[in-house]
Amino acid sequence: MASRNPFQNAPVEKRAAHAESNPELLPQSEHDQKLLSRVHPRQWKNPEPAHCYNLVVIGAGTAGLVCAAGGAALGGRVALVEHRMMGGDCLNWGCIPSKSIIRSSRFYADVRDAELFAAPASNTQEANFPAVMERMRRLRARISKHDSVERFQRLGLDVFLGMARFTGRNTVKVDGTTLRFKKAVIATGARPRIPSIEGLTEAGFLTNETVFNLTLRPAHLMVIGGGPLGCELAQAFCRLGSEVTIVQEEPQFLPKEERDAAQMVADAFERDGIHVRLNTKAVRVIPNDGRKEVRLISEGRENVVAVDQILVGVGRAPNVEDLNLEAAGVRYDSENGVAANDRLQTSNSNIYAAGDVCMEHKFTHVAEATARIVVQNALFLGRKKASALTIPWCTYTDPEVAHVGLYVHEAVNRGIPVTTITVPMNDVDRAIADGEEEGFVKIHVRDGSDKILGATIVARHAGEMINEISLAMVSGVGLKTIGKVIHSYPTQAEAIKKAADAYMRTRLTPWLKTLSELWLAWSRRI
């Protein structure tokens, strides 16, 4: 098979430009072959189309798969169209491969810190980078069965592999075949946004769609961008043995997060040995003897850093090109994607949008949630609204940074008075026992009540912990009720219970405290 792929032996960054048209640009291990046989089988033949579909779904990432499966489960005749790889970003180039690598990198970080757990120091334990990447590919291939062409065919869908282009308000063409629909969903997702840096394209670079093709560890990796992707992979590659420089134009990492949370990430980076360059802009890249010299400017000063690979992580751009949306009467722009109302309906009332192509929050769980809204609204005259969603998210650095609901500045801008309860993780017994004391639980409530407005958690397992707060907010449960819930001891989630107890102590006003003291004094005399 390798002989049929002219890009097999090309440098990974040179192959990146061809990723759109050739889904087989992988190292071609047995695990990659297994993956491709499921998500883009070479011998697949598109079925004969139905006369008309209840639902045509364009894009087989998370949003598209949930829409298609939901429509079919409810008895609809559904067509699913994908021109690259089933499973989209999450399976192939996002959540699954990145978290697999992050888990390996945490193991090596724990080995490095072995003395903290009364184990012999192991400074010579070098990460086996090829084995880490092979493990990632093995796990990705294993999980791919859930997103496979075969599985969705068994669900009763017509799966079409090829590029979709609208040809009218209720028709779309896939490789010369016209599909007619009553309703359609645009779920084409997003792709890496490429910054305008002189010489970057000529020198070559990595994105999340190509970095997981690596089989050899970069000696020196530069990460451009301090958002979730950049932060996660910068730390992971550093722990796996690469020298890492991370460049962020803004004065803090994770600029949407609270400053103290972002600062903990910056502190962790410095402890790990990452070269941190905040308030810094990359302006030019020059290839030199197999390496890449990156010109950086910070506060008017200039210097050059030579690296082996550059990873770009400056955000994502919606995939709206080449769909011929004009023919369908769907409004869009290249910056914000498909324009959809609160019910995720586009300017063509029979066409909806879901996931990254139309949402500000580009997360897998948001894609899934919006897809469920679309299925109800498109097929059953539903009135579900995207604005009603309570959306948590997490950046999987170490420590993790998770958030849900409002930040303090957002509440203030809306004129909502806020009280904040903060519990440091070094006050939590299990965090101390685990050697994972860094971080905090911070919960914002409406002043004068226990109504939870939002929360930020910084902890090694913040992504798991934030779900309790999300559930409380969706259910209308206040912090007072959380305080009544018995939490298993010892767990790190006890920090949330401690926050609830701290809130209850704020309710003990001086008058109530005096009344309580008088009552107890009187009760001692009787």
C-alpha positions, 0 to 999 in steps of 0.5 A, a space after each residue: 500500500 505504501 507504494 501507492 502513496 507518494 507522500 509516504 516518506 515526505 516530511 510530515 509538514 510537507 504532507 499537511 497541505 494534502 490532508 484535505 484530499 488524501 485521508 491516508 496521510 498517516 505513518 501507515 502502521 497496522 493501527 493506521 490501516 485498521 483506523 482507515 479501514 473503518 473510517 474511510 475504507 478504500 473499497 467503499 462504494 456509495 449506495 444508490 440514493 433514496 428518492 428523498 431523505 428526511 435528513 441529509 447530514 454533511 460532515 461525520 464528526 461528532 455533531 454529524 454522527 449524533 445527528 445522523 444516528 439520532 435521525 435514523 433511530 427515530 425512523 427517518 431516512 438519513 444520508 450521511 456525507 463525509 469527504 475525509 475520515 469518519 469521526 472527524 477532529 475528535 477521533 482522528 486529530 483531536 481529543 482521542 490522540 491528544 489525551 492518549 499522549 497527555 496520559 503518557 506524558 503524565 506518567 513520565 512526569 510522575 516518574 520524574 517526581 518519584 522521590 515525592 512518593 518515597 520511590 527512588 529518583 529516576 532522572 535517567 528514565 527517558 520517554 520512549 516517544 515512538 512507543 507513546 505514539 504507537 500506543 496512541 495509534 493503537 487506542 485510536 484505532 480501537 475506539 474508531 469502531 464507534 465511528 466506523 462506516 460499517 457501524 453507521 451503515 448497520 444503523 440504517 443510514 446511507 453513508 456517502 464518502 465524497 465532497 458535498 456541494 449544494 446545488 439548490 435549496 433542497 439538493 446536494 451533490 456528492 461525487 456526481 450523485 444528487 441527494 434530495 432532502 426535506 431537511 439538512 444539517 451542516 456539520 462540517 466542523 473546523 480546521 486549524 487557523 494558520 497565522 500570517 507569519 512570513 516564511 512559515 509555509 515555506 519552512 513547514 509547520 505542524 497543526 493538530 492534524 499533522 502533529 500526531 503523524 510524528 514517529 520521531 520526537 522533535 529535539 526542540 519544538 516551538 508552539 505558537 499559541 497559548 490557548 488550550 491546544 498549544 498549552 496541552 501539547 507544549 507540556 506533553 511534548 516537554 514531559 516526553 523529552 522535547 525542548 519546548 518553547 511556547 510563544 503567546 502574543 497575550 500577557 497570559 496563557 488561556 486568555 479567556 480564563 481567570 488570571 489566577 488559573 492561567 498563572 498556575 498553568 504558567 507556573 507549571 510550565 516553568 517547573 517542567 522546563 518549558 521556555 515561556 515567551 508571553 507578550 511575544 509575537 513570531 514574525 518570520 521563519 527562515 529554514 537553515 540547515 534542516 532547522 527553522 529559525 524563528 524571529 520573535 519580537 517582545 516589547 520592541 526587542 528581537 531575538 531568534 530561536 532555532 527549532 526543529 519543528 513548529 506547532 501552530 495552535 492559534 485557534 480554529 476556522 470553520 469549514 464553510 468553503 467549497 460547500 456552495 452555500 450560496 446555492 442553498 441560500 445559507 448565509 455564512 462568513 469565513 470568520 464565524 462560520 454558518 449563521 444560525 439562529 438560537 434554534 440552530 436554523 440557518 437562513 434556509 429554514 430547511 437547513 440547520 447547523 451544528 457543532 464547530 461550523 457555527 458555534 463559538 465554543 468548539 468542543 466535542 461535547 458542545 457539538 454533541 449537545 447542539 446535534 441533539 437540539 438539531 434532531 429535535 428541531 429539524 425533525 419534530 418541530 422542536 423549540 429547543 434553544 442553544 442559548 439554554 445550554 450550560 456548557 462546561 469545558 476543560 483544558 487538560 494541562 497539569 493541573 487541569 483548568 475547568 470552568 462552567 457558567 459565568 466569570 465574575 467580570 461577566 456577572 458584573 457586566 450584567 449587573 449581577 452582584 456576586 459572592 465568590 467562595 474559594 477553597 485551595 486544594 492544599 486544604 483538601 486531605 486527599 489532594 495532600 495524600 495524592 501529592 496534588 495540592 496545586 489548584 483551587 475550587 472557586 464557586 461564584 454565587 449570586 450575592 444574598 443567595 446560594 444560586 450558582 452562577 459559575 465556577 472555575 476549578 484548577 486541579 489535576 482532575 478538574 475535568 472530572 470535578 466540574 461535572 458536579 457543578 454543571 449538574 447543580 446548575 442545570 438542575 437548579 440546585 444551589 450551593 446550600 443543597 450541595 452542602 447537604 450531599 454526603 461526599 465520599 471521603 477522602 476524595 478531591 471532590 470534597 473541595 466542592 463540599 468544603 466550598 458549600 460549607 464555607 458558604 453556609 458559614 457566611 449565612 451565620 450573621 452576627 445576630 444569628 450567632 448571638 441568638 445561637 450563643 444565648 440559646 446554648 447558654 440557656 440550654 446548659 442551665 436547664 
